[in-house]
Amino acid sequence: MAPPTTVITINKDMTYRGVPGEVWSNTYMLTGATPADSTAWKALFDAIVLEEKKCYTGNARVIGGYGYDKVPAKGDHAIWSVDLRPSSATVLGTLAISSFPTTAGDQACWLRWSLNRYTSKGKRVYLRKYFHNGISVLTVGDNPAPAWRTALDGFGTFMMGATVGGSRTLCDRLGNTPIASTSGQFMTTRTLKRRSKRPDPS
């Protein structure tokens, strides 16, 4: 397998601890050649956002993203980027809240993909992504609502179906593709990159 030459980051923001603009993101490594130009990058970005937005409520919105032609290391610059905010083209999440309580800002549920490779100790290797702004079960606060898990599982299937942006599939940094995916049974706390300060109680 060859290392991926298409890596894309989808940035979302939300209000956290009373302060708007808290950013969280997911980065996906994909099979296939690097998009040829800005138009091709934007088409790929839109194709992923169309499915990913089903995994979080309207409390989050997609604000932009970055594209790389290799797995980025610290200090590497993106070869493509988009900011949806100046044109008011941000995309709201579409996960329905209904009668379920929404999660706290730093609560998250993971979605993981199983790879057909193992560590030196014989343990299976996984790709795992975390999603904020979901919904929880009314009576069990640390359980994601079934509708949230359904949405996550649907996105997991989409990303490994060789249809992302036409014919791409999620992969790891070595180019290995998943053989299965599943969402987490419980929610967890995920530290945000730019943690807002608590509002002044006075």
N, CA, C and O of each residue as an XYZ file, in Angstrom:
808
protein
N       0.832     -1.190      0.000
C       0.000      0.000      0.000
C       0.876      1.252      0.000
O       1.957      1.264      0.589
N       0.399      2.304     -0.665
C       1.133      3.569     -0.718
C       0.528      4.558      0.268
O      -0.688      4.572      0.461
N       1.362      5.389      0.896
C       0.822      6.410      1.807
C      -0.141      7.333      1.069
O       0.038      7.576     -0.124
N      -1.152      7.848      1.751
C      -2.148      8.697      1.091
C      -1.567     10.032      0.634
O      -0.707     10.611      1.297
N      -2.049     10.503     -0.504
C      -1.665     11.819     -1.004
C      -2.863     12.759     -1.028
O      -2.817     13.831     -1.630
N      -3.935     12.339     -0.362
C      -5.110     13.203     -0.187
C      -5.522     13.143      1.279
O      -5.976     12.108      1.767
N      -5.359     14.250      1.964
C      -5.731     14.356      3.377
C      -6.542     15.638      3.534
O      -6.106     16.710      3.114
N      -7.725     15.524      4.141
C      -8.609     16.677      4.236
C      -9.123     16.847      5.665
O      -9.494     15.877      6.327
N      -9.136     18.074      6.118
C      -9.621     18.417      7.458
C     -10.906     19.219      7.334
O     -10.981     20.171      6.557
N     -11.928     18.827      8.112
C     -13.204     19.525      8.142
C     -13.311     20.237      9.491
O     -13.329     19.584     10.534
N     -13.382     21.558      9.477
C     -13.457     22.350     10.710
C     -14.904     22.706     11.041
O     -15.669     23.128     10.174
N     -15.256     22.532     12.288
C     -16.565     22.937     12.808
C     -16.364     23.908     13.963
O     -15.312     23.905     14.602
N     -17.379     24.749     14.236
C     -17.313     25.539     15.449
C     -18.646     25.495     16.180
O     -19.660     25.062     15.633
N     -18.623     25.955     17.439
C     -19.808     25.898     18.295
C     -19.626     26.905     19.418
O     -18.545     27.467     19.595
N     -20.681     27.123     20.164
C     -20.594     27.927     21.383
C     -20.255     26.999     22.535
O     -20.927     25.990     22.751
N     -19.206     27.347     23.275
C     -18.740     26.492     24.375
C     -18.510     27.353     25.608
O     -17.761     28.329     25.564
N     -19.156     26.987     26.699
C     -19.079     27.750     27.954
C     -19.474     29.201     27.730
O     -18.879     30.120     28.292
N     -20.496     29.386     26.894
C     -21.037     30.712     26.659
C     -20.275     31.557     25.663
O     -20.638     32.705     25.410
N     -19.205     30.990     25.087
C     -18.373     31.752     24.146
C     -18.472     31.127     22.761
O     -18.135     29.953     22.605
N     -18.923     31.867     21.748
C     -19.011     31.311     20.400
C     -17.632     31.164     19.755
O     -16.669     31.820     20.153
N     -17.560     30.295     18.757
C     -16.331     30.181     17.975
C     -15.356     29.115     18.414
O     -14.219     29.098     17.942
N     -15.763     28.215     19.310
C     -14.887     27.105     19.702
C     -14.792     26.127     18.526
O     -15.808     25.605     18.067
N     -13.583     25.884     18.047
C     -13.382     25.074     16.843
C     -12.994     23.644     17.192
O     -12.161     23.418     18.070
N     -13.596     22.682     16.508
C     -13.159     21.289     16.580
C     -13.155     20.738     15.158
O     -13.834     21.271     14.280
N     -12.403     19.688     14.934
C     -12.219     19.227     13.562
C     -11.994     17.731     13.489
O     -11.688     17.075     14.484
N     -12.152     17.214     12.286
C     -11.803     15.830     11.982
C     -10.980     15.814     10.701
O     -11.295     16.522      9.745
N      -9.933     15.012     10.685
C      -9.067     14.890      9.517
C      -9.179     13.481      8.954
O      -9.137     12.498      9.693
N      -9.322     13.398      7.637
C      -9.504     12.120      6.963
C      -8.414     11.912      5.917
O      -8.187     12.773      5.067
N      -7.748     10.775      5.983
C      -6.803     10.358      4.953
C      -7.570      9.493      3.959
O      -8.352      8.628      4.355
N      -7.347      9.727      2.675
C      -8.151      9.074      1.646
C      -7.280      8.477      0.551
O      -6.184      8.961      0.271
N      -7.790      7.420     -0.058
C      -7.127      6.836     -1.218
C      -7.337      7.747     -2.427
O      -8.150      8.670     -2.389
N      -6.603      7.480     -3.484
C      -6.786      8.237     -4.719
C      -5.793      9.369     -4.865
O      -5.156      9.789     -3.899
N      -5.672      9.856     -6.092
C      -4.715     10.916     -6.405
C      -5.119     12.233     -5.760
O      -6.297     12.470     -5.490
N      -4.141     13.077     -5.520
C      -4.398     14.408     -4.983
C      -5.323     15.183     -5.928
O      -5.069     15.208     -7.133
N      -6.374     15.807     -5.425
C      -7.247     16.612     -6.285
C      -6.446     17.576     -7.150
O      -5.471     18.177     -6.698
N      -6.871     17.713     -8.396
C      -6.084     18.436     -9.392
C      -6.032     19.937     -9.173
O      -5.042     20.584     -9.516
N      -7.103     20.498     -8.599
C      -7.155     21.951     -8.452
C      -8.126     22.321     -7.338
O      -8.700     21.450     -6.684
N      -8.301     23.623     -7.133
C      -9.166     24.096     -6.059
C     -10.606     23.616     -6.224
O     -11.282     23.298     -5.246
N     -11.062     23.568     -7.466
C     -12.434     23.108     -7.722
C     -12.615     21.665     -7.290
O     -13.634     21.309     -6.699
N     -11.619     20.832     -7.589
C     -11.692     19.420     -7.216
C     -11.616     19.243     -5.703
O     -12.305     18.389     -5.144
N     -10.788     20.039     -5.040
C     -10.711     19.984     -3.575
C     -12.050     20.365     -2.956
O     -12.521     19.716     -2.021
N     -12.661     21.430     -3.489
C     -13.934     21.883     -2.927
C     -15.028     20.843     -3.138
O     -15.877     20.667     -2.265
N     -15.026     20.153     -4.271
C     -16.020     19.114     -4.535
C     -15.859     17.966     -3.543
O     -16.849     17.418     -3.059
N     -14.610     17.602     -3.241
C     -14.357     16.545     -2.265
C     -14.804     16.982     -0.873
O     -15.455     16.222     -0.157
N     -14.457     18.190     -0.499
C     -14.874     18.765      0.786
C     -16.397     18.724      0.914
O     -16.921     18.283      1.936
N     -17.106     19.182     -0.115
C     -18.572     19.226     -0.084
C     -19.170     17.827      0.042
O     -20.165     17.637      0.741
N     -18.566     16.849     -0.633
C     -19.086     15.479     -0.593
C     -18.994     14.893      0.808
O     -19.898     14.178      1.241
N     -17.915     15.187      1.518
C     -17.763     14.685      2.885
C     -18.687     15.436      3.833
O     -19.341     14.826      4.678
N     -18.743     16.752      3.697
C     -19.610     17.557      4.563
C     -21.066     17.140      4.426
O     -21.796     17.114      5.417
N     -21.494     16.817      3.225
C     -22.877     16.413      2.986
C     -23.277     15.237      3.867
O     -24.425     15.157      4.303
N     -22.350     14.328      4.136
C     -22.628     13.165      4.983
C     -22.243     13.402      6.432
O     -22.945     12.964      7.344
N     -21.124     14.097      6.651
C     -20.655     14.303      8.018
C     -21.614     15.157      8.821
O     -21.762     14.930     10.022
N     -22.277     16.134      8.207
C     -23.167     17.041      8.936
C     -24.333     16.313      9.593
O     -24.983     16.872     10.476
N     -24.610     15.086      9.184
C     -25.671     14.294      9.788
C     -25.277     13.772     11.170
O     -26.107     13.236     11.903
N     -23.994     13.939     11.515
C     -23.468     13.387     12.769
C     -23.451     14.386     13.915
O     -23.026     14.035     15.015
N     -23.901     15.625     13.696
C     -23.954     16.607     14.775
C     -25.159     17.519     14.563
O     -25.649     17.682     13.446
N     -25.615     18.097     15.643
C     -26.822     18.925     15.605
C     -26.520     20.307     15.023
O     -25.374     20.633     14.713
N     -27.564     21.099     14.885
C     -27.414     22.462     14.409
C     -26.703     23.374     15.385
O     -26.510     24.555     15.095
N     -26.302     22.845     16.552
C     -25.477     23.614     17.480
C     -24.043     23.734     16.981
O     -23.257     24.519     17.511
N     -23.705     22.947     15.951
C     -22.383     23.030     15.326
C     -22.570     23.406     13.862
O     -23.595     23.100     13.253
N     -21.569     24.070     13.313
C     -21.612     24.406     11.896
C     -20.236     24.185     11.279
O     -19.215     24.408     11.930
N     -20.211     23.750     10.035
C     -18.959     23.588      9.294
C     -18.520     24.975      8.839
O     -19.287     25.699      8.203
N     -17.282     25.342      9.168
C     -16.801     26.690      8.843
C     -15.695     26.696      7.788
O     -15.350     27.759      7.273
N     -15.137     25.539      7.458
C     -14.069     25.507      6.467
C     -13.248     24.245      6.566
O     -13.637     23.283      7.228
N     -12.109     24.259      5.902
C     -11.265     23.074      5.923
C      -9.928     23.304      5.239
O      -9.646     24.380      4.712
N      -9.101     22.236      5.266
C      -7.761     22.266      4.694
C      -7.520     20.990      3.901
O      -8.094     19.943      4.199
N      -6.670     21.088      2.894
C      -6.278     19.921      2.121
C      -4.768     19.793      2.054
O      -4.056     20.790      1.940
N      -4.281     18.559      2.127
C      -2.850     18.275      2.086
C      -2.581     17.186      1.050
O      -3.438     16.344      0.784
N      -1.383     17.212      0.471
C      -1.014     16.177     -0.486
C      -0.140     15.093      0.132
O       0.465     14.290     -0.578
N      -0.080     15.076      1.454
C       0.613     14.043      2.215
C       0.086     14.079      3.635
O      -0.622     15.012      4.012
N       0.421     13.083      4.420
C       0.042     13.102      5.831
C       0.818     14.240      6.496
O       2.046     14.186      6.551
N       0.135     15.261      7.000
C       0.862     16.430      7.495
C       1.611     16.162      8.788
O       1.122     15.479      9.688
N       2.802     16.717      8.851
C       3.585     16.725     10.080
C       3.494     18.118     10.684
O       3.045     19.055     10.024
N       3.909     18.256     11.908
C       3.850     19.550     12.575
C       4.616     20.582     11.764
O       5.773     20.365     11.403
N       3.971     21.701     11.480
C       4.625     22.758     10.721
C       4.344     22.721      9.233
O       4.653     23.681      8.527
N       3.762     21.629      8.734
C       3.435     21.548      7.309
C       2.264     22.474      6.978
O       1.344     22.643      7.778
N       2.317     23.060      5.803
C       1.255     23.957      5.370
C       0.316     23.243      4.404
O       0.749     22.425      3.592
N      -0.972     23.560      4.500
C      -1.961     22.986      3.584
C      -1.730     23.522      2.178
O      -1.255     24.644      2.001
N      -2.071     22.706      1.176
C      -1.962     23.169     -0.209
C      -3.289     23.734     -0.707
O      -3.363     24.319     -1.787
N      -4.344     23.550      0.104
C      -5.663     24.087     -0.237
C      -6.387     24.418      1.055
O      -6.196     23.751      2.072
N      -7.209     25.440      1.014
C      -8.025     25.766      2.192
C      -9.283     26.488      1.742
O      -9.330     27.066      0.657
N     -10.297     26.445      2.590
C     -11.535     27.169      2.330
C     -12.072     27.682      3.656
O     -12.035     26.974      4.662
N     -12.564     28.901      3.659
C     -13.218     29.501      4.819
C     -14.621     29.901      4.375
O     -14.785     30.776      3.524
N     -15.622     29.261      4.952
C     -17.000     29.487      4.539
C     -17.644     30.687      5.225
O     -18.741     31.095      4.842
N     -16.990     31.254      6.219
C     -17.609     32.309      7.014
C     -17.779     33.642      6.268
O     -18.840     34.256      6.384
N     -16.783     34.112      5.513
C     -16.969     35.410      4.859
C     -18.159     35.456      3.905
O     -18.788     36.503      3.753
N     -18.471     34.342      3.268
C     -19.581     34.323      2.308
C     -20.878     33.821      2.931
O     -21.864     33.589      2.231
N     -20.868     33.653      4.268
C     -22.049     33.149      4.989
C     -22.519     31.812      4.419
O     -23.718     31.549      4.333
N     -21.558     30.975      4.033
C     -21.878     29.674      3.443
C     -21.629     28.527      4.414
O     -21.501     27.378      3.992
N     -21.559     28.826      5.721
C     -21.346     27.777      6.705
C     -22.493     26.764      6.648
O     -23.607     27.092      6.238
N     -22.203     25.535      7.063
C     -23.175     24.435      6.956
C     -23.529     23.937      8.346
O     -22.651     23.470      9.072
N     -24.785     24.024      8.730
C     -25.227     23.555     10.040
C     -25.358     22.039     10.073
O     -25.700     21.411      9.071
N     -25.080     21.460     11.242
C     -25.345     20.046     11.428
C     -26.837     19.769     11.312
O     -27.661     20.643     11.580
N     -27.180     18.547     10.911
C     -28.595     18.214     10.680
C     -29.108     17.092     11.573
O     -30.232     16.631     11.377
N     -28.321     16.637     12.550
C     -28.806     15.616     13.470
C     -29.977     16.179     14.262
O     -29.838     17.198     14.939
N     -31.119     15.527     14.182
C     -32.328     16.036     14.824
C     -32.248     15.897     16.343
O     -31.879     14.842     16.858
N     -32.594     16.958     17.045
C     -32.564     16.936     18.508
C     -33.807     16.245     19.053
O     -33.698     15.433     19.972
N     -34.992     16.547     18.507
C     -36.252     15.953     18.923
C     -36.419     16.160     20.428
O     -36.289     17.283     20.915
N     -36.703     15.094     21.162
C     -36.916     15.222     22.606
C     -35.676     14.840     23.406
O     -35.728     14.774     24.635
N     -34.561     14.588     22.721
C     -33.345     14.167     23.416
C     -32.549     15.384     23.900
O     -32.551     16.422     23.239
N     -31.881     15.269     25.025
C     -31.017     16.368     25.464
C     -29.739     16.409     24.628
O     -29.190     15.370     24.261
N     -29.279     17.610     24.336
C     -28.016     17.739     23.612
C     -26.856     17.547     24.580
O     -26.998     17.734     25.789
N     -25.726     17.175     24.035
C     -24.555     16.898     24.869
C     -23.846     18.190     25.257
O     -24.003     19.223     24.605
N     -23.071     18.113     26.320
C     -22.216     19.236     26.707
C     -21.132     19.412     25.647
O     -20.818     18.479     24.908
N     -20.561     20.623     25.578
C     -19.601     20.919     24.522
C     -18.437     19.960     24.434
O     -18.040     19.567     23.337
N     -17.874     19.571     25.590
C     -16.702     18.709     25.538
C     -17.039     17.218     25.655
O     -16.141     16.392     25.820
N     -18.308     16.877     25.572
C     -18.679     15.467     25.450
C     -18.587     15.062     23.989
O     -18.866     15.863     23.097
N     -18.198     13.832     23.748
C     -18.048     13.357     22.373
C     -18.346     11.867     22.310
O     -18.297     11.159     23.315
N     -18.649     11.420     21.122
C     -18.817      9.984     20.868
C     -17.876      9.614     19.734
O     -17.753     10.354     18.758
N     -17.217      8.478     19.860
C     -16.285      8.109     18.803
C     -16.916      7.216     17.744
O     -17.902      6.516     17.975
N     -16.304      7.276     16.590
C     -16.612      6.389     15.475
C     -15.282      5.785     15.070
O     -14.314      6.510     14.844
N     -15.226      4.459     14.974
C     -13.942      3.861     14.631
C     -14.079      2.880     13.477
O     -15.111      2.237     13.281
N     -12.986      2.796     12.724
C     -12.903      1.873     11.601
C     -11.830      0.832     11.903
O     -10.725      1.172     12.327
N     -12.165     -0.439     11.680
C     -11.222     -1.541     11.923
C     -10.362     -1.749     10.685
O     -10.872     -1.796      9.566
N      -9.057     -1.874     10.893
C      -8.132     -2.138      9.797
C      -7.705     -3.592      9.812
O      -7.702     -4.237     10.861
N      -7.350     -4.096      8.668
C      -6.896     -5.483      8.571
C      -5.383     -5.549      8.802
O      -4.641     -6.133      8.012
N      -4.958     -4.943      9.887
C      -3.551     -5.029     10.294
C      -3.486     -4.987     11.820
O      -4.437     -4.572     12.482
N      -2.359     -5.420     12.362
C      -2.229     -5.607     13.798
C      -0.914     -5.013     14.297
O       0.043     -4.863     13.538
N      -0.886     -4.681     15.574
C       0.341     -4.193     16.189
C       1.302     -5.358     16.380
O       0.952     -6.512     16.130
N       2.502     -5.051     16.819
C       3.499     -6.095     17.062
C       3.065     -7.030     18.186
O       3.594     -8.134     18.319
N       2.097     -6.586     18.999
C       1.577     -7.424     20.081
C       0.296     -8.155     19.681
O      -0.346     -8.798     20.512
N      -0.064     -8.053     18.419
C      -1.215     -8.796     17.922
C      -2.559     -8.123     18.115
O      -3.598     -8.764     17.952
N      -2.561     -6.838     18.459
C      -3.823     -6.126     18.649
C      -4.221     -5.419     17.357
O      -3.384     -4.834     16.669
N      -5.515     -5.484     17.041
C      -5.994     -4.848     15.815
C      -5.796     -3.331     15.863
O      -5.895     -2.714     16.924
N      -5.522     -2.754     14.724
C      -5.336     -1.306     14.611
C      -6.641     -0.679     14.135
O      -7.312     -1.213     13.252
N      -6.994      0.463     14.731
C      -8.230      1.166     14.391
C      -7.930      2.613     13.987
O      -6.929      3.197     14.403
N      -8.815      3.168     13.174
C      -8.884      4.608     12.968
C     -10.051      5.096     13.803
O     -11.131      4.506     13.752
N      -9.861      6.160     14.571
C     -10.941      6.634     15.444
C     -11.098      8.145     15.319
O     -10.117      8.887     15.362
N     -12.344      8.592     15.164
C     -12.669     10.014     15.113
C     -13.713     10.308     16.180
O     -14.542      9.458     16.506
N     -13.662     11.529     16.722
C     -14.593     11.934     17.770
C     -15.520     13.037     17.261
O     -15.101     13.928     16.522
N     -16.787     12.958     17.670
C     -17.791     13.916     17.233
C     -18.466     14.560     18.446
O     -18.907     13.873     19.367
N     -18.536     15.884     18.424
C     -19.219     16.656     19.455
C     -20.624     17.018     18.980
O     -21.032     16.679     17.869
N     -21.359     17.722     19.862
C     -22.692     18.252     19.517
C     -23.669     17.164     19.102
O     -24.328     17.257     18.065
N     -23.749     16.132     19.931
C     -24.690     15.055     19.664
C     -25.883     15.099     20.599
O     -26.187     16.133     21.192
N     -26.550     13.969     20.722
C     -27.712     13.851     21.609
C     -27.552     12.610     22.467
O     -26.987     11.608     22.029
N     -28.055     12.683     23.697
C     -27.886     11.580     24.640
C     -29.232     10.988     25.033
O     -30.287     11.571     24.782
N     -29.167      9.823     25.653
C     -30.367      9.160     26.148
C     -30.893      9.935     27.357
O     -30.115     10.393     28.194
N     -32.192     10.075     27.443
C     -32.795     10.876     28.511
C     -32.429     10.382     29.902
O     -32.118     11.180     30.786
N     -32.465      9.069     30.097
C     -32.291      8.521     31.445
C     -30.859      8.107     31.752
O     -30.522      7.874     32.912
N     -30.013      8.013     30.734
C     -28.620      7.609     30.956
C     -27.727      8.620     30.252
O     -27.491      8.531     29.047
N     -27.236      9.579     31.025
C     -26.534     10.714     30.437
C     -25.250     10.408     29.700
O     -24.799     11.216     28.888
N     -24.643      9.245     29.967
C     -23.397      8.939     29.270
C     -23.607      8.014     28.071
O     -22.638      7.522     27.492
N     -24.859      7.778     27.697
C     -25.158      6.954     26.530
C     -25.589      7.826     25.356
O     -26.503      8.637     25.505
N     -24.959      7.683     24.199
C     -25.451      8.416     23.033
C     -26.829      7.905     22.637
O     -27.100      6.708     22.724
N     -27.696      8.808     22.203
C     -29.023      8.395     21.755
C     -28.894      7.478     20.540
O     -27.973      7.637     19.739
N     -29.817      6.513     20.398
C     -29.762      5.608     19.240
C     -29.688      6.343     17.907
O     -28.994      5.895     16.994
N     -30.395      7.462     17.783
C     -30.374      8.209     16.521
C     -28.986      8.754     16.221
O     -28.586      8.844     15.060
N     -28.253      9.116     17.268
C     -26.884      9.613     17.055
C     -25.988      8.473     16.576
O     -25.210      8.648     15.637
N     -26.091      7.314     17.211
C     -25.284      6.180     16.784
C     -25.643      5.742     15.368
O     -24.768      5.344     14.600
N     -26.913      5.812     15.026
C     -27.322      5.460     13.661
C     -26.656      6.387     12.647
O     -26.165      5.941     11.610
N     -26.646      7.681     12.961
C     -26.013      8.649     12.069
C     -24.508      8.399     11.956
O     -23.954      8.440     10.857
N     -23.857      8.144     13.070
C     -22.426      7.867     13.062
C     -22.117      6.603     12.268
O     -21.177      6.572     11.473
N     -22.916      5.562     12.490
C     -22.685      4.308     11.769
C     -22.885      4.483     10.264
O     -22.174      3.883      9.458
N     -23.870      5.319      9.897
C     -24.083      5.584      8.481
C     -22.895      6.293      7.859
O     -22.496      5.981      6.736
N     -22.323      7.254      8.591
C     -21.149      7.953      8.089
C     -19.951      7.009      8.008
O     -19.151      7.085      7.075
N     -19.835      6.123      8.992
C     -18.746      5.153      8.972
C     -18.794      4.278      7.737
O     -17.767      4.013      7.112
N     -19.995      3.828      7.385
C     -20.163      3.001      6.187
C     -19.843      3.794      4.929
O     -19.185      3.289      4.019
N     -20.311      5.038      4.880
C     -20.046      5.888      3.716
C     -18.551      6.063      3.480
O     -18.093      5.966      2.341
N     -17.783      6.321      4.537
C     -16.367      6.620      4.383
C     -15.535      5.416      3.956
O     -14.405      5.583      3.498
N     -16.068      4.217      4.097
C     -15.317      3.027      3.675
C     -15.951      2.353      2.465
O     -15.621      1.211      2.145
N     -16.863      3.057      1.789
C     -17.605      2.442      0.691
C     -17.060      2.691     -0.686
O     -17.721      2.366     -1.672
N     -15.850      3.270     -0.795
C     -15.232      3.566     -2.091
C     -16.094      4.491     -2.942
O     -16.081      4.404     -4.170
N     -16.849      5.383     -2.283
C     -17.690      6.337     -3.005
C     -17.422      7.779     -2.577
O     -18.101      8.692     -3.047
N     -16.454      7.998     -1.702
C     -16.162      9.348     -1.221
C     -15.579     10.170     -2.368
O     -14.519      9.840     -2.900
N     -16.272     11.236     -2.743
C     -15.783     12.053     -3.842
C     -15.666     11.282     -5.145
O     -14.835     11.608     -5.992
N     -16.490     10.271     -5.305
C     -16.466      9.477     -6.532
C     -16.024      8.054     -6.296
O     -16.817      7.126     -6.461
N     -14.769      7.857     -5.910
C     -14.284      6.485     -5.752
C     -13.244      6.347     -4.650
O     -12.487      5.377     -4.635
N     -13.197      7.284     -3.745
C     -12.196      7.236     -2.674
C     -12.705      6.473     -1.463
O     -13.909      6.295     -1.276
N     -11.757      6.027     -0.645
C     -12.055      5.322      0.591
C     -11.154      5.857      1.693
O     -10.003      6.213      1.440
N     -11.663      5.915      2.890
C     -10.847      6.259      4.046
C      -9.682      5.285      4.152
O      -9.819      4.107      3.821
N      -8.540      5.774      4.611
C      -7.389      4.876      4.807
C      -6.536      5.404      5.959
O      -6.791      6.481      6.498
N      -5.524      4.628      6.322
C      -4.596      5.080      7.355
C      -3.362      5.685      6.685
O      -3.307      5.801      5.460
N      -2.383      6.067      7.489
C      -1.209      6.757      6.955
C      -0.333      5.866      6.071
O       0.569      6.351      5.388
N      -0.605      4.565      6.091
C       0.124      3.642      5.227
C      -0.667      3.273      3.976
O      -0.158      2.590      3.087
N      -1.926      3.734      3.918
C      -2.767      3.423      2.769
C      -3.680      2.235      2.967
O      -4.374      1.837      2.031
N      -3.703      1.646      4.174
C      -4.582      0.517      4.451
C      -6.025      0.998      4.599
O      -6.271      2.018      5.242
N      -6.971      0.284      4.018
C      -8.384      0.663      4.074
C      -9.138     -0.175      5.113
O      -8.721     -1.293      5.414
N     -10.237      0.346      5.665
C     -10.979     -0.361      6.722
C     -11.753     -1.569      6.190
O     -12.052     -1.682      5.001
N     -12.060     -2.460      7.127
C     -12.886     -3.619      6.793
C     -14.222     -3.582      7.542
O     -15.123     -4.362      7.235
N     -14.355     -2.687      8.517
C     -15.607     -2.563      9.284
C     -15.573     -1.257     10.055
O     -14.515     -0.650     10.218
N     -16.750     -0.820     10.536
C     -16.802      0.383     11.371
C     -17.901      0.236     12.409
O     -18.847     -0.528     12.217
N     -17.774      0.967     13.510
C     -18.792      0.965     14.553
C     -18.668      2.237     15.379
O     -17.600      2.847     15.430
N     -19.756      2.636     16.026
C     -19.744      3.810     16.898
C     -19.655      3.374     18.350
O     -19.906      2.214     18.677
N     -19.294      4.314     19.221
C     -19.100      3.994     20.625
C     -20.401      3.796     21.372
O     -21.404      4.449     21.081
N     -20.380      2.898     22.329
C     -21.557      2.619     23.144
C     -21.770      3.693     24.205
O     -22.892      3.906     24.664
N     -20.680      4.373     24.596
C     -20.750      5.410     25.616
C     -20.089      6.686     25.110
O     -19.242      6.650     24.217
N     -20.483      7.796     25.683
C     -19.829      9.069     25.386
C     -18.610      9.229     26.288
O     -18.474      8.556     27.310
N     -17.737     10.133     25.884
C     -16.544     10.409     26.658
C     -16.315     11.907     26.691
O     -17.003     12.659     26.001
N     -15.358     12.343     27.483
C     -14.973     13.749     27.498
C     -13.753     13.920     26.605
O     -12.768     13.191     26.730
N     -13.829     14.878     25.718
C     -12.749     15.124     24.765
C     -12.291     16.569     24.916
O     -13.066     17.493     24.673
N     -11.040     16.770     25.316
C     -10.520     18.116     25.515
C     -10.482     18.858     24.193
O      -9.963     18.347     23.201
N     -11.028     20.056     24.179
C     -11.045     20.865     22.971
C      -9.720     21.600     22.793
O      -9.045     21.921     23.771
N      -9.354     21.863     21.545
C      -8.046     22.453     21.259
C      -7.921     23.869     21.812
O      -6.883     24.243     22.357
N      -8.970     24.638     21.670
C      -8.945     26.025     22.150
C     -10.015     26.159     23.223
O     -11.109     26.663     22.968
N      -9.692     25.712     24.397
C     -10.680     25.655     25.473
C     -11.026     27.045     25.981
O     -10.162     27.778     26.463
N     -12.299     27.398     25.866
C     -12.753     28.708     26.340
C     -12.733     28.743     27.871
O     -12.884     27.718     28.535
N     -12.542     29.941     28.406
C     -12.611     30.103     29.852
C     -14.059     30.075     30.302
O     -14.966     30.457     29.564
N     -14.255     29.615     31.530
C     -15.598     29.631     32.080
C     -16.077     31.084     32.213
O     -15.284     31.963     32.551
N     -17.350     31.342     31.953
C     -17.861     32.710     32.115
C     -17.718     33.177     33.561
O     -17.795     32.381     34.497
N     -17.513     34.460     33.721
C     -17.427     35.047     35.044
C     -18.776     34.901     35.756
O     -19.776     35.420     35.261
N     -18.835     34.204     36.914
C     -20.099     33.977     37.593
C     -20.759     35.245     38.104
O     -21.950     35.242     38.415
N     -20.002     36.327     38.194
C     -20.576     37.580     38.684
C     -21.412     38.252     37.611
O     -21.975     39.322     37.846
